[in-house]
Amino acid sequence: MSSAAKPVVAAFLAVAFLSDLTYAQRAPAAPVAQDAPPSSEPMDTAAPPTLDPDALPVAKDPMLEPVAAPANEVTSWSDVLRLVRQRSTALHIAVAQTEQASAQRRRALATALPTLAASGTATHWLLYEPGGVPGVVVQTTPATPGATTTPMTTTIPGVSSAHPDLQYVAGLDLTQPIINFGAWYSVGTAKEREHVAELSEKDVQRTLLATAAQAAVTVITASRVAESNRVSLASDLSTLDLTRRRAALGAATAVDVLRTEQEVATARAQLVTGDESLRQARETLGAALGYTLGWGVSTNLRVEDLERTAEGICKPIGDLNARSDLLSAEHNVRAAQRDRNAIDYLYAPTVNLTSHFGYQNPLSFSTSTGHITTWTIGAQLSWVLYDGGDRYGQQRYTAAAQTIAREELIQKKRDATLQLTQADRAIVVAQASLEVSTSARDVAKEQARLARLAFINGSGTSFDLVDSARALREAEIDLLIKQFQVFQARLTAFLSKANCSI
């Protein structure tokens, strides 16, 4: 071998050795079996191996630093449920609406029960003339014309001169509805409204669990993608460094260096996008937990634990019509029908039993100065013959509300049926996509290996080397995403056919 060829051979050997170290950092995630449930094949949610600067011939790059860790992170799915219960405004509103419906039912019942009211008055005399009625002043007419008229008090016969300074009256009034069809019917309507609020609260819990779970899984996925982007950038920086060295030895051209620099620029752009996706995923999880700041997920938290948690707090339903949101819509239709029927009872008369118990001391302007106690009982008939058309307007309003509730139920059933169909199909699609992505990753990995060998042997070009490396990086990221999409599809399908209580 000539002395001129020795540097070139040495450069080729260096490329082969260092390239193997570079691609060894790309550890693809294990694929999920198509027919196995998520819990049977534990999915590795831990971050990929951290970069070892000494193992790669790359200078430290600021972009290789990971995204700053969030101030808070969830360590278990029980923490997620606890935070949702404590801080979810949607759940608190649903609970308050249930309480409102219960209070309205109690108010409706009160209209059919007796009422007891107490009343009383007290009068204190500030000025009283003995022998006359306090404050009664009469005008006397003089017998002689031109004489001065003098006002004086006079006495009303029959009134005691020993009039007290304080006079008081007290009474109790009892009213018991005897005939009030509208009040009795409204109690059943209020119960239907209470059922609507309770079922709506359960559906809110189901959707909150789905939202929080999807947000947490998205954070895990985005974290893995961000780490994979950094591994890819480190690999491209290593390739760029080796290409520059080969160019300095005359084994590569300036075009080879430019192509490698373009690949590094592409990797940097993907890293920036991936980091921003991770930050947004953390903020979405934080919002689901009731915070305005981003929340992370501990590396010890596994997605398989979520499935077990969901199975513990959610009960599968055999019929889609038994789902809480559809049951709530059905009860809403019944309540709207009762609201419409209640207007007819407004045309009927009402009869109330009334009773009054009174006590007075003493009676005003009476010959008696003793205490008087009275007790009366009677019945009161009330029948509204004409109200200006108010009941007619209520009939039209409640009829329209009934139509709205019925159409909303029909639309919700259609949406739920479509959602269930799409959720079941999404599992098949996600598993098929995972299988295709696994095959594509394997092909890209082999292509990158052959391109690297060809480039080392001198039969390949730098374009083939860079292009195959980019294809491998994209295939690995796609495989990582497809793995979590399989789990998300299964979780969505499970929650679409379950009722949850967190």
C-alpha positions in Angstrom: 0.0 0.0 0.0 1.3 3.4 -1.0 1.9 6.0 1.6 -0.6 8.3 -0.1 -3.4 5.8 0.3 -2.9 5.2 4.0 -4.6 8.4 5.2 -7.7 7.6 3.1 -7.9 4.1 4.4 -7.5 5.3 7.9 -10.3 7.9 7.4 -12.6 5.2 6.1 -11.9 3.0 9.1 -12.6 5.9 11.4 -15.9 6.6 9.6 -17.0 2.9 10.0 -16.1 2.8 13.7 -17.6 6.2 14.7 -20.7 5.6 12.6 -21.5 2.4 14.5 -21.2 4.3 17.7 -23.6 7.0 16.3 -26.3 4.7 15.2 -26.0 2.6 18.3 -27.6 5.5 20.2 -30.8 5.1 18.2 -32.7 2.5 20.3 -36.1 2.0 18.7 -39.0 1.3 21.0 -40.4 -2.2 21.1 -43.6 -2.6 19.0 -46.9 -3.5 20.7 -48.4 -6.9 19.7 -51.5 -6.5 17.6 -53.8 -8.9 19.5 -52.4 -8.4 23.0 -54.0 -5.9 25.4 -51.8 -2.9 26.6 -51.3 -4.5 30.0 -49.9 -7.8 28.5 -47.0 -6.1 26.8 -45.7 -3.4 29.2 -44.9 -0.3 27.2 -41.6 1.4 28.1 -42.6 5.0 29.0 -39.2 5.8 30.4 -37.1 8.3 28.6 -34.5 7.0 26.1 -30.9 6.7 27.3 -29.3 10.1 27.9 -26.7 11.2 25.5 -23.1 10.5 26.5 -20.9 13.3 25.1 -17.8 11.2 25.4 -19.3 8.4 23.2 -19.9 10.8 20.3 -17.3 12.8 18.5 -19.6 15.9 18.7 -18.9 19.2 20.5 -21.5 20.1 23.0 -24.4 21.9 21.4 -26.9 24.1 23.3 -29.8 22.5 21.6 -28.9 19.1 22.9 -29.9 20.3 26.4 -33.4 18.8 27.3 -36.5 20.9 27.8 -36.6 22.3 31.3 -38.5 20.1 33.7 -41.9 21.4 34.8 -42.4 22.6 38.3 -44.9 19.8 39.0 -45.5 16.3 37.7 -47.9 13.5 38.4 -46.4 10.3 39.8 -49.5 8.1 39.8 -52.9 7.9 38.2 -54.5 8.3 41.6 -52.9 11.8 41.7 -54.5 12.6 38.4 -58.0 11.6 39.8 -57.4 13.5 43.0 -56.5 16.7 41.3 -59.4 16.4 38.9 -61.8 16.0 41.8 -60.3 18.9 43.7 -59.7 21.5 40.9 -61.9 20.7 37.9 -64.3 23.6 37.4 -66.4 21.5 35.1 -66.9 18.9 37.8 -67.7 21.5 40.5 -70.3 23.1 38.2 -71.9 19.7 37.5 -72.1 19.0 41.3 -73.6 22.4 41.9 -76.2 21.9 39.2 -77.2 18.6 40.8 -77.6 20.4 44.1 -79.7 23.1 42.4 -81.9 20.4 40.9 -82.3 18.8 44.3 -83.2 22.1 45.9 -85.8 22.8 43.1 -87.4 19.4 43.9 -87.7 20.4 47.5 -89.3 23.7 46.5 -91.8 21.9 44.3 -92.7 19.6 47.2 -93.2 22.7 49.5 -96.1 23.9 47.3 -98.1 20.8 48.2 -97.4 21.0 51.9 -99.1 23.2 54.5 -97.7 26.7 55.4 -97.9 28.3 58.8 -97.3 32.1 59.1 -97.2 34.3 62.2 -98.0 38.0 62.3 -98.2 40.6 65.0 -98.6 44.4 65.5 -97.9 46.6 68.5 -99.1 50.2 69.0 -97.8 52.6 71.5 -99.9 55.7 72.4 -97.8 58.8 72.5 -100.7 61.2 73.5 -103.9 60.2 75.4 -106.5 62.4 76.9 -108.5 60.8 79.8 -112.1 60.5 79.1 -111.6 60.8 75.3 -110.1 58.9 72.4 -106.4 59.8 72.0 -105.7 62.2 69.3 -109.4 63.1 68.6 -109.9 66.8 68.6 -113.3 68.5 68.0 -114.0 72.1 67.1 -116.7 73.9 69.3 -118.9 76.7 67.9 -119.3 79.8 70.1 -122.8 80.8 71.1 -122.1 84.5 70.6 -121.2 85.7 67.1 -117.7 87.0 66.8 -116.4 85.1 69.8 -113.1 83.2 69.6 -113.3 79.6 68.6 -111.4 77.3 71.0 -110.4 73.7 70.1 -111.0 71.1 72.8 -111.1 67.4 73.2 -114.3 65.6 73.6 -115.3 62.2 74.9 -116.7 59.4 72.8 -119.2 57.6 74.9 -118.6 53.9 75.6 -114.7 54.1 75.7 -113.0 53.4 78.9 -110.9 56.2 80.3 -108.4 53.7 81.5 -107.0 53.1 78.0 -103.5 51.4 78.1 -100.4 53.0 76.5 -99.5 49.8 74.5 -101.9 47.8 72.3 -100.9 44.6 70.5 -102.4 42.0 68.1 -100.9 38.6 67.3 -102.1 35.8 65.0 -101.3 32.5 63.3 -102.4 31.6 59.8 -102.4 28.0 58.5 -103.0 27.1 54.8 -103.2 23.6 53.5 -103.7 22.9 49.8 -106.6 20.5 49.3 -107.0 20.6 45.5 -103.9 21.7 43.6 -103.2 19.4 40.7 -100.4 21.6 39.3 -98.4 21.5 42.6 -98.6 17.7 42.8 -97.6 17.2 39.2 -94.6 19.6 39.5 -93.1 17.3 42.2 -92.6 14.5 39.6 -91.2 17.0 37.1 -88.7 18.2 39.6 -87.6 14.6 40.2 -87.0 14.1 36.5 -84.9 17.3 36.4 -82.9 15.9 39.4 -82.2 12.7 37.5 -81.0 14.8 34.5 -78.5 16.7 36.6 -77.2 13.5 38.3 -76.6 11.7 35.0 -75.0 14.8 33.5 -72.6 14.9 36.4 -71.6 11.2 35.8 -71.0 12.0 32.1 -68.8 14.9 33.1 -66.7 12.6 35.2 -66.3 10.2 32.3 -65.2 12.9 29.9 -62.9 14.4 32.4 -61.2 11.1 32.9 -60.8 10.6 29.2 -59.4 14.2 28.8 -56.9 13.8 31.6 -55.8 10.4 30.5 -55.3 11.5 26.9 -53.4 14.5 28.0 -51.1 12.5 30.2 -50.4 10.0 27.4 -49.7 12.8 25.0 -47.1 14.2 27.5 -45.4 10.8 27.6 -45.4 10.6 23.8 -44.1 14.1 23.3 -41.4 13.5 25.9 -40.2 10.4 24.0 -40.3 12.3 20.7 -38.3 15.2 22.1 -35.6 12.8 23.4 -35.6 11.0 20.1 -35.1 14.3 18.3 -32.1 15.1 20.4 -30.6 11.7 19.7 -31.1 12.3 16.0 -29.5 15.8 16.2 -26.5 14.3 18.0 -26.2 11.7 15.3 -26.4 14.3 12.5 -23.8 16.5 14.3 -21.5 13.5 14.5 -22.0 12.8 10.8 -21.3 16.4 10.0 -18.1 16.3 12.1 -17.0 13.2 10.3 -17.8 14.6 6.9 -15.8 17.7 7.6 -12.9 15.6 8.6 -13.2 13.5 5.4 -13.4 16.7 3.4 -10.2 17.9 5.1 -8.5 14.7 4.1 -9.8 15.0 0.5 -12.2 12.0 0.8 -15.4 14.2 0.7 -16.4 17.2 -1.3 -17.9 20.5 -0.3 -21.3 19.3 -1.5 -21.2 16.4 0.9 -20.6 18.9 3.7 -23.5 21.1 2.6 -25.8 18.1 2.4 -24.9 17.1 6.0 -25.3 20.7 7.2 -28.8 20.7 5.6 -29.7 17.5 7.5 -28.5 19.1 10.7 -30.7 22.1 10.1 -33.7 19.9 9.4 -33.0 18.0 12.7 -32.8 21.3 14.6 -36.1 22.4 13.1 -37.8 19.1 14.2 -36.3 19.5 17.6 -37.7 23.0 18.1 -41.1 21.8 16.9 -41.0 18.7 19.2 -40.0 20.8 22.2 -42.9 23.2 21.6 -45.3 20.2 21.3 -44.0 18.9 24.6 -44.6 22.3 26.3 -48.1 22.5 24.9 -48.8 18.9 25.9 -47.7 19.7 29.5 -49.9 22.8 29.5 -52.9 20.8 28.3 -52.3 18.3 31.1 -52.0 21.2 33.5 -55.3 22.6 32.3 -57.0 19.2 32.6 -55.8 19.1 36.2 -57.0 22.6 37.0 -53.7 24.6 36.7 -52.5 27.3 34.3 -48.9 26.0 34.4 -47.6 22.9 32.6 -47.5 19.6 34.4 -45.2 16.7 33.6 -45.5 13.0 34.0 -43.0 11.0 36.0 -40.9 8.5 34.2 -42.0 5.8 36.7 -45.7 6.2 35.6 -46.7 3.6 33.0 -49.6 3.8 30.7 -50.7 0.3 31.6 -51.5 1.5 35.1 -54.0 3.9 33.6 -55.9 1.0 32.1 -56.2 -0.7 35.5 -57.3 2.5 37.1 -59.9 3.1 34.4 -61.2 -0.5 34.9 -61.5 0.1 38.6 -63.6 3.3 38.4 -65.5 2.7 35.2 -68.2 0.1 34.6 -68.7 -1.2 31.0 -72.2 -1.0 29.7 -73.9 -3.7 27.6 -76.1 -1.3 25.7 -75.1 2.1 24.3 -78.4 3.6 25.4 -77.3 3.0 29.0 -74.5 5.5 28.8 -74.9 8.4 31.2 -75.1 11.2 28.6 -77.9 9.4 26.6 -79.8 8.5 29.8 -79.6 12.2 30.8 -81.0 13.2 27.4 -83.8 10.7 27.8 -84.8 12.1 31.2 -84.6 15.6 29.8 -87.2 14.6 27.2 -89.5 13.3 29.9 -89.1 16.4 32.0 -89.9 18.6 29.0 -93.0 16.5 28.4 -94.1 17.0 32.0 -93.5 20.8 31.7 -95.8 20.8 28.8 -98.5 18.8 30.6 -98.2 21.0 33.7 -99.7 24.0 31.9 -103.0 22.1 31.5 -103.4 22.0 35.3 -103.2 25.8 35.5 -106.8 25.9 34.1 -108.1 23.9 37.0 -109.3 25.7 40.2 -107.4 25.3 43.5 -108.9 24.9 47.0 -107.0 25.7 50.2 -108.0 25.0 53.8 -107.3 28.1 55.9 -107.3 28.6 59.6 -106.6 31.7 61.7 -105.8 32.0 65.4 -105.7 35.6 66.8 -105.1 37.3 70.1 -105.8 41.0 70.8 -105.3 43.3 73.8 -107.4 45.3 74.0 -109.8 46.1 71.2 -109.7 49.6 69.9 -112.7 51.8 70.4 -114.7 49.1 72.2 -116.5 49.0 75.4 -114.5 45.9 76.4 -111.0 46.3 77.7 -110.3 42.6 78.2 -108.3 40.1 76.1 -109.9 38.6 73.1 -108.8 35.3 71.5 -110.2 34.1 68.1 -109.9 30.9 66.1 -111.4 30.5 62.6 -111.4 27.8 60.0 -112.5 27.9 56.4 -111.8 27.1 52.8 -110.7 29.3 49.9 -111.5 28.6 46.3 -109.3 30.2 43.6 -110.0 29.9 39.9 -108.3 32.0 37.3 -110.7 32.5 34.4 -108.6 34.8 32.3 -104.9 35.7 32.6 -104.4 37.8 29.5 -103.0 34.8 27.5 -100.1 33.9 29.8 -101.1 30.2 30.0 -101.4 30.0 26.2 -97.9 31.5 25.8 -96.5 29.0 28.3 -98.1 26.1 26.3 -96.3 27.3 23.1 -93.0 27.7 25.0 -93.0 24.3 26.6 -94.1 22.6 23.4 -91.1 24.1 21.6 -88.8 23.1 24.5 -90.1 19.5 24.3 -89.3 19.4 20.6 -85.8 20.7 21.3 -85.2 18.1 23.9 -86.4 15.3 21.7 -84.2 16.4 18.8 -81.2 16.7 21.0 -81.7 13.1 22.2 -81.9 11.9 18.6 -78.7 13.8 17.7 -76.9 12.5 20.8 -77.8 8.9 19.9 -76.5 9.4 16.4 -73.3 11.0 17.6 -72.7 8.2 20.2 -73.3 5.5 17.7 -70.9 7.1 15.2 -68.4 7.6 18.0 -68.6 4.0 19.1 -68.1 2.8 15.5 -65.2 5.0 14.9 -63.6 4.0 18.3 -63.8 0.3 17.5 -62.4 0.9 14.0 -59.6 3.1 15.4 -58.2 0.1 17.3 -57.9 -1.9 14.1 -56.5 1.1 12.2 -54.0 1.9 15.0 -52.8 -1.7 15.2 -52.5 -1.9 11.4 -50.6 1.4 11.3 -48.3 0.1 14.1 -47.5 -3.0 12.1 -46.8 -1.0 8.9 -44.7 1.5 10.9 -42.7 -1.3 12.4 -42.0 -2.8 9.0 -41.1 0.7 7.6 -38.7 1.3 10.5 -37.0 -2.1 9.9 -36.6 -1.3 6.2 -35.3 2.2 7.0 -32.8 0.8 9.5 -31.5 -1.7 7.0 -31.3 0.9 4.3 -29.4 3.2 6.5 -27.0 0.4 7.4 -26.4 -0.4 3.7 -26.0 3.2 2.7 -23.5 3.7 5.5 -21.5 0.6 4.3 -21.7 1.8 0.7 -20.5 5.2 1.7 -17.6 3.8 3.6 -16.6 1.5 0.7 -16.8 4.4 -1.7 -19.7 3.1 -3.8 -22.3 5.3 -2.2 -22.8 9.1 -2.1 -23.3 11.5 0.8 -26.8 12.1 -0.5 -27.7 8.4 0.1 -26.2 8.5 3.5 -28.0 11.7 4.6 -31.3 10.6 3.1 -31.3 7.2 4.7 -30.4 8.7 8.0 -33.4 11.1 7.8 -35.7 8.3 6.8 -34.6 6.2 9.7 -35.1 9.1 12.1 -38.6 9.8 10.8 -39.5 6.0 10.9 -38.4 5.7 14.5 -40.4 8.7 15.6 -43.4 7.5 13.7 -43.2 4.1 15.3 -43.0 5.7 18.7 -46.2 7.7 18.0 -48.0 4.7 16.6 -47.3 2.7 19.7 -49.0 5.2 21.9 -51.8 5.7 19.4 -52.7 2.0 19.9 -53.1 2.5 23.6 -55.1 5.8 23.1 -57.5 4.0 20.7 -58.1 1.2 23.2 -58.7 3.7 26.0 -61.1 5.8 23.9 -63.1 2.7 22.9 -63.3 1.5 26.5 -64.5 4.9 27.8 -67.0 5.2 25.0 -68.8 2.1 26.4 -68.6 2.8 30.1 -70.0 4.9 32.9 -67.4 6.4 35.3 -67.4 7.8 38.8 -64.3 9.5 39.9 
